[in-house]
Amino acid sequence: MKQDIEKIIKNIRGALQADGGDIELIEVTDDGVVKVALKGACAHCPMSTLTLKNFVEKSLKNEIPGIKEVISV
């Protein structure tokens, strides 16, 4: 599952980098929680929660059914 997540994050990364941000996969737990670090402009952006839930989490859940949640650490 981790390799699939990394592929999707690689695709997402371009959109985040276009706005001065980035994303790093930190951990995937056994119960389907994906932990990521938002970096650059995304780390302190007031819209980062929306980006995380409406863009990152939605993209991952659409492709990988076993994902329960994506959280920023």
A tleap script that builds the chain and sets N, CA, C and O, in Angstrom:
source leaprc.protein.ff14SB
mol = sequence {
  NMET LYS GLN ASP ILE GLU LYS ILE ILE LYS
  ASN ILE ARG GLY ALA LEU GLN ALA ASP GLY
  GLY ASP ILE GLU LEU ILE GLU VAL THR ASP
  ASP GLY VAL VAL LYS VAL ALA LEU LYS GLY
  ALA CYS ALA HIE CYS PRO MET SER THR LEU
  THR LEU LYS ASN PHE VAL GLU LYS SER LEU
  LYS ASN GLU ILE PRO GLY ILE LYS GLU VAL
  ILE SER CVAL
}
set mol.1.N position { 0.831 -1.197 0.000 }
set mol.1.CA position { 0.000 0.000 0.000 }
set mol.1.C position { 0.875 1.260 0.000 }
set mol.1.O position { 0.533 2.257 -0.636 }
set mol.2.N position { 2.001 1.208 0.716 }
set mol.2.CA position { 2.841 2.399 0.831 }
set mol.2.C position { 3.350 2.867 -0.534 }
set mol.2.O position { 3.408 4.069 -0.794 }
set mol.3.N position { 3.716 1.934 -1.399 }
set mol.3.CA position { 4.206 2.316 -2.731 }
set mol.3.C position { 3.110 2.995 -3.551 }
set mol.3.O position { 3.374 3.949 -4.283 }
set mol.4.N position { 1.881 2.499 -3.424 }
set mol.4.CA position { 0.757 3.123 -4.131 }
set mol.4.C position { 0.524 4.545 -3.627 }
set mol.4.O position { 0.270 5.460 -4.410 }
set mol.5.N position { 0.614 4.715 -2.322 }
set mol.5.CA position { 0.435 6.042 -1.726 }
set mol.5.C position { 1.527 6.987 -2.215 }
set mol.5.O position { 1.254 8.137 -2.559 }
set mol.6.N position { 2.761 6.497 -2.242 }
set mol.6.CA position { 3.873 7.335 -2.702 }
set mol.6.C position { 3.687 7.778 -4.154 }
set mol.6.O position { 4.036 8.904 -4.506 }
set mol.7.N position { 3.140 6.901 -4.995 }
set mol.7.CA position { 2.881 7.268 -6.396 }
set mol.7.C position { 1.857 8.395 -6.494 }
set mol.7.O position { 2.033 9.347 -7.255 }
set mol.8.N position { 0.793 8.274 -5.717 }
set mol.8.CA position { -0.258 9.296 -5.745 }
set mol.8.C position { 0.278 10.617 -5.198 }
set mol.8.O position { -0.003 11.681 -5.748 }
set mol.9.N position { 1.045 10.545 -4.120 }
set mol.9.CA position { 1.628 11.756 -3.544 }
set mol.9.C position { 2.572 12.418 -4.548 }
set mol.9.O position { 2.634 13.645 -4.625 }
set mol.10.N position { 3.291 11.626 -5.302 }
set mol.10.CA position { 4.176 12.187 -6.332 }
set mol.10.C position { 3.365 13.003 -7.340 }
set mol.10.O position { 3.805 14.065 -7.779 }
set mol.11.N position { 2.183 12.506 -7.705 }
set mol.11.CA position { 1.312 13.236 -8.633 }
set mol.11.C position { 0.731 14.496 -7.996 }
set mol.11.O position { 0.604 15.527 -8.658 }
set mol.12.N position { 0.383 14.416 -6.729 }
set mol.12.CA position { -0.178 15.553 -5.994 }
set mol.12.C position { 0.875 16.637 -5.788 }
set mol.12.O position { 0.573 17.830 -5.821 }
set mol.13.N position { 2.092 16.210 -5.578 }
set mol.13.CA position { 3.192 17.122 -5.242 }
set mol.13.C position { 3.302 18.295 -6.226 }
set mol.13.O position { 3.555 19.424 -5.807 }
set mol.14.N position { 3.120 18.046 -7.504 }
set mol.14.CA position { 3.242 19.109 -8.507 }
set mol.14.C position { 2.291 20.266 -8.256 }
set mol.14.O position { 2.675 21.428 -8.388 }
set mol.15.N position { 1.061 19.956 -7.899 }
set mol.15.CA position { 0.075 21.010 -7.624 }
set mol.15.C position { 0.459 21.804 -6.379 }
set mol.15.O position { 0.300 23.024 -6.343 }
set mol.16.N position { 0.959 21.118 -5.370 }
set mol.16.CA position { 1.363 21.807 -4.143 }
set mol.16.C position { 2.604 22.668 -4.385 }
set mol.16.O position { 2.699 23.787 -3.880 }
set mol.17.N position { 3.543 22.143 -5.154 }
set mol.17.CA position { 4.763 22.899 -5.446 }
set mol.17.C position { 4.470 24.136 -6.287 }
set mol.17.O position { 5.182 25.135 -6.185 }
set mol.18.N position { 3.446 24.081 -7.103 }
set mol.18.CA position { 3.063 25.248 -7.907 }
set mol.18.C position { 2.661 26.426 -7.025 }
set mol.18.O position { 2.770 27.582 -7.434 }
set mol.19.N position { 2.195 26.125 -5.809 }
set mol.19.CA position { 1.817 27.170 -4.852 }
set mol.19.C position { 2.882 27.387 -3.783 }
set mol.19.O position { 2.626 28.048 -2.777 }
set mol.20.N position { 4.074 26.836 -3.994 }
set mol.20.CA position { 5.170 27.040 -3.047 }
set mol.20.C position { 5.199 26.058 -1.894 }
set mol.20.O position { 5.935 26.260 -0.928 }
set mol.21.N position { 4.410 24.999 -1.978 }
set mol.21.CA position { 4.364 24.015 -0.904 }
set mol.21.C position { 4.944 22.686 -1.324 }
set mol.21.O position { 5.489 22.545 -2.419 }
set mol.22.N position { 4.821 21.719 -0.446 }
set mol.22.CA position { 5.278 20.362 -0.734 }
set mol.22.C position { 4.639 19.430 0.288 }
set mol.22.O position { 4.008 19.872 1.248 }
set mol.23.N position { 4.815 18.133 0.063 }
set mol.23.CA position { 4.250 17.124 0.951 }
set mol.23.C position { 5.235 15.971 1.056 }
set mol.23.O position { 5.901 15.616 0.084 }
set mol.24.N position { 5.320 15.393 2.247 }
set mol.24.CA position { 6.191 14.243 2.478 }
set mol.24.C position { 5.394 13.166 3.202 }
set mol.24.O position { 4.712 13.447 4.187 }
set mol.25.N position { 5.482 11.940 2.715 }
set mol.25.CA position { 4.850 10.810 3.388 }
set mol.25.C position { 5.705 10.432 4.588 }
set mol.25.O position { 6.898 10.166 4.446 }
set mol.26.N position { 5.099 10.406 5.766 }
set mol.26.CA position { 5.816 10.079 6.995 }
set mol.26.C position { 5.578 8.630 7.395 }
set mol.26.O position { 6.521 7.896 7.689 }
set mol.27.N position { 4.298 8.218 7.406 }
set mol.27.CA position { 3.974 6.880 7.897 }
set mol.27.C position { 2.608 6.450 7.393 }
set mol.27.O position { 1.726 7.275 7.152 }
set mol.28.N position { 2.451 5.149 7.241 }
set mol.28.CA position { 1.146 4.551 6.969 }
set mol.28.C position { 0.923 3.529 8.069 }
set mol.28.O position { 1.681 2.567 8.191 }
set mol.29.N position { -0.118 3.734 8.873 }
set mol.29.CA position { -0.372 2.818 9.981 }
set mol.29.C position { -1.128 1.585 9.497 }
set mol.29.O position { -1.703 1.577 8.409 }
set mol.30.N position { -1.116 0.554 10.322 }
set mol.30.CA position { -1.802 -0.693 9.981 }
set mol.30.C position { -3.311 -0.514 9.859 }
set mol.30.O position { -3.976 -1.281 9.163 }
set mol.31.N position { -3.849 0.500 10.536 }
set mol.31.CA position { -5.301 0.715 10.484 }
set mol.31.C position { -5.719 1.739 9.423 }
set mol.31.O position { -6.847 2.231 9.454 }
set mol.32.N position { -4.813 2.066 8.477 }
set mol.32.CA position { -5.196 2.888 7.335 }
set mol.32.C position { -5.092 4.381 7.510 }
set mol.32.O position { -5.705 5.135 6.755 }
set mol.33.N position { -4.324 4.828 8.496 }
set mol.33.CA position { -4.107 6.260 8.680 }
set mol.33.C position { -2.797 6.636 7.992 }
set mol.33.O position { -1.751 6.040 8.248 }
set mol.34.N position { -2.873 7.625 7.124 }
set mol.34.CA position { -1.696 8.103 6.399 }
set mol.34.C position { -1.240 9.394 7.073 }
set mol.34.O position { -2.007 10.347 7.206 }
set mol.35.N position { 0.019 9.407 7.494 }
set mol.35.CA position { 0.586 10.587 8.144 }
set mol.35.C position { 1.528 11.267 7.168 }
set mol.35.O position { 2.445 10.646 6.630 }
set mol.36.N position { 1.288 12.550 6.949 }
set mol.36.CA position { 2.102 13.329 6.021 }
set mol.36.C position { 2.583 14.606 6.703 }
set mol.36.O position { 2.026 15.040 7.711 }
set mol.37.N position { 3.617 15.188 6.135 }
set mol.37.CA position { 4.085 16.501 6.571 }
set mol.37.C position { 3.894 17.462 5.410 }
set mol.37.O position { 4.406 17.238 4.313 }
set mol.38.N position { 3.158 18.527 5.660 }
set mol.38.CA position { 3.022 19.593 4.672 }
set mol.38.C position { 4.189 20.545 4.874 }
set mol.38.O position { 4.504 20.920 6.003 }
set mol.39.N position { 4.827 20.932 3.783 }
set mol.39.CA position { 6.040 21.739 3.874 }
set mol.39.C position { 5.919 23.001 3.040 }
set mol.39.O position { 4.967 23.180 2.280 }
set mol.40.N position { 6.907 23.872 3.200 }
set mol.40.CA position { 6.930 25.117 2.446 }
set mol.40.C position { 5.728 25.979 2.784 }
set mol.40.O position { 5.336 26.083 3.946 }
set mol.41.N position { 5.151 26.589 1.776 }
set mol.41.CA position { 4.002 27.473 1.981 }
set mol.41.C position { 2.815 26.727 2.587 }
set mol.41.O position { 2.007 27.326 3.296 }
set mol.42.N position { 2.705 25.443 2.319 }
set mol.42.CA position { 1.583 24.654 2.842 }
set mol.42.C position { 1.658 24.466 4.358 }
set mol.42.O position { 0.632 24.270 5.010 }
set mol.43.N position { 2.856 24.525 4.915 }
set mol.43.CA position { 3.029 24.265 6.343 }
set mol.43.C position { 2.312 25.290 7.212 }
set mol.43.O position { 1.838 24.954 8.297 }
set mol.44.N position { 2.227 26.520 6.756 }
set mol.44.CA position { 1.647 27.585 7.581 }
set mol.44.C position { 0.436 28.251 6.941 }
set mol.44.O position { -0.062 29.257 7.446 }
set mol.45.N position { -0.026 27.703 5.855 }
set mol.45.CA position { -1.152 28.288 5.138 }
set mol.45.C position { -2.458 28.037 5.901 }
set mol.45.O position { -2.690 26.924 6.374 }
set mol.46.N position { -3.306 29.052 6.023 }
set mol.46.CA position { -4.587 28.844 6.702 }
set mol.46.C position { -5.507 27.870 5.955 }
set mol.46.O position { -6.455 27.343 6.537 }
set mol.47.N position { -5.231 27.636 4.692 }
set mol.47.CA position { -6.045 26.709 3.900 }
set mol.47.C position { -5.490 25.283 3.921 }
set mol.47.O position { -6.016 24.412 3.228 }
set mol.48.N position { -4.447 25.035 4.696 }
set mol.48.CA position { -3.791 23.727 4.666 }
set mol.48.C position { -4.723 22.595 5.091 }
set mol.48.O position { -4.615 21.485 4.570 }
set mol.49.N position { -5.629 22.852 6.020 }
set mol.49.CA position { -6.567 21.808 6.440 }
set mol.49.C position { -7.485 21.422 5.287 }
set mol.49.O position { -7.752 20.241 5.068 }
set mol.50.N position { -7.964 22.416 4.556 }
set mol.50.CA position { -8.808 22.125 3.393 }
set mol.50.C position { -8.024 21.393 2.312 }
set mol.50.O position { -8.538 20.463 1.690 }
set mol.51.N position { -6.796 21.806 2.090 }
set mol.51.CA position { -5.943 21.131 1.110 }
set mol.51.C position { -5.739 19.682 1.509 }
set mol.51.O position { -5.828 18.780 0.676 }
set mol.52.N position { -5.465 19.463 2.779 }
set mol.52.CA position { -5.215 18.111 3.273 }
set mol.52.C position { -6.447 17.230 3.104 }
set mol.52.O position { -6.337 16.113 2.598 }
set mol.53.N position { -7.597 17.701 3.510 }
set mol.53.CA position { -8.811 16.876 3.491 }
set mol.53.C position { -9.458 16.804 2.105 }
set mol.53.O position { -9.825 15.722 1.647 }
set mol.54.N position { -9.597 17.945 1.444 }
set mol.54.CA position { -10.338 17.982 0.177 }
set mol.54.C position { -9.504 17.624 -1.041 }
set mol.54.O position { -10.057 17.305 -2.094 }
set mol.55.N position { -8.199 17.670 -0.919 }
set mol.55.CA position { -7.350 17.358 -2.072 }
set mol.55.C position { -6.522 16.094 -1.817 }
set mol.55.O position { -6.636 15.115 -2.554 }
set mol.56.N position { -5.705 16.119 -0.789 }
set mol.56.CA position { -4.806 14.986 -0.532 }
set mol.56.C position { -5.598 13.754 -0.102 }
set mol.56.O position { -5.488 12.697 -0.722 }
set mol.57.N position { -6.395 13.887 0.956 }
set mol.57.CA position { -7.145 12.735 1.466 }
set mol.57.C position { -8.112 12.195 0.414 }
set mol.57.O position { -8.206 10.983 0.222 }
set mol.58.N position { -8.816 13.071 -0.251 }
set mol.58.CA position { -9.783 12.642 -1.269 }
set mol.58.C position { -9.085 11.894 -2.408 }
set mol.58.O position { -9.575 10.861 -2.864 }
set mol.59.N position { -7.948 12.410 -2.865 }
set mol.59.CA position { -7.196 11.755 -3.940 }
set mol.59.C position { -6.742 10.363 -3.526 }
set mol.59.O position { -6.855 9.412 -4.299 }
set mol.60.N position { -6.231 10.246 -2.311 }
set mol.60.CA position { -5.752 8.946 -1.834 }
set mol.60.C position { -6.901 7.962 -1.627 }
set mol.60.O position { -6.800 6.800 -2.022 }
set mol.61.N position { -7.982 8.415 -1.015 }
set mol.61.CA position { -9.125 7.527 -0.763 }
set mol.61.C position { -9.777 7.050 -2.061 }
set mol.61.O position { -10.259 5.919 -2.130 }
set mol.62.N position { -9.797 7.894 -3.080 }
set mol.62.CA position { -10.381 7.497 -4.361 }
set mol.62.C position { -9.603 6.368 -5.014 }
set mol.62.O position { -10.183 5.541 -5.718 }
set mol.63.N position { -8.307 6.325 -4.790 }
set mol.63.CA position { -7.450 5.328 -5.426 }
set mol.63.C position { -7.179 4.107 -4.551 }
set mol.63.O position { -6.957 3.011 -5.066 }
set mol.64.N position { -7.196 4.293 -3.230 }
set mol.64.CA position { -6.829 3.214 -2.308 }
set mol.64.C position { -7.926 3.079 -1.248 }
set mol.64.O position { -7.986 3.880 -0.314 }
set mol.65.N position { -8.783 2.082 -1.386 }
set mol.65.CA position { -9.935 1.945 -0.492 }
set mol.65.C position { -9.590 1.724 0.982 }
set mol.65.O position { -10.413 2.033 1.844 }
set mol.66.N position { -8.420 1.207 1.298 }
set mol.66.CA position { -8.072 0.903 2.684 }
set mol.66.C position { -7.696 2.098 3.532 }
set mol.66.O position { -7.434 1.949 4.725 }
set mol.67.N position { -7.664 3.276 2.941 }
set mol.67.CA position { -7.264 4.468 3.690 }
set mol.67.C position { -8.461 5.025 4.449 }
set mol.67.O position { -9.518 5.280 3.873 }
set mol.68.N position { -8.270 5.208 5.762 }
set mol.68.CA position { -9.330 5.770 6.604 }
set mol.68.C position { -9.233 7.286 6.696 }
set mol.68.O position { -10.239 7.993 6.639 }
set mol.69.N position { -7.992 7.774 6.841 }
set mol.69.CA position { -7.809 9.190 7.132 }
set mol.69.C position { -6.387 9.601 6.752 }
set mol.69.O position { -5.466 8.784 6.752 }
set mol.70.N position { -6.231 10.879 6.428 }
set mol.70.CA position { -4.909 11.456 6.200 }
set mol.70.C position { -4.744 12.582 7.212 }
set mol.70.O position { -5.592 13.468 7.317 }
set mol.71.N position { -3.643 12.536 7.955 }
set mol.71.CA position { -3.395 13.571 8.959 }
set mol.71.C position { -2.022 14.191 8.743 }
set mol.71.O position { -1.105 13.553 8.226 }
set mol.72.N position { -1.905 15.435 9.147 }
set mol.72.CA position { -0.639 16.155 9.063 }
set mol.72.C position { 0.071 16.051 10.403 }
set mol.72.O position { -0.531 16.252 11.457 }
set mol.73.N position { 1.347 15.737 10.347 }
set mol.73.CA position { 2.136 15.615 11.584 }
set mol.73.C position { 3.295 16.586 11.575 }
set mol.73.O position { 4.070 16.630 12.529 }
savepdb mol mol.pdb
quit
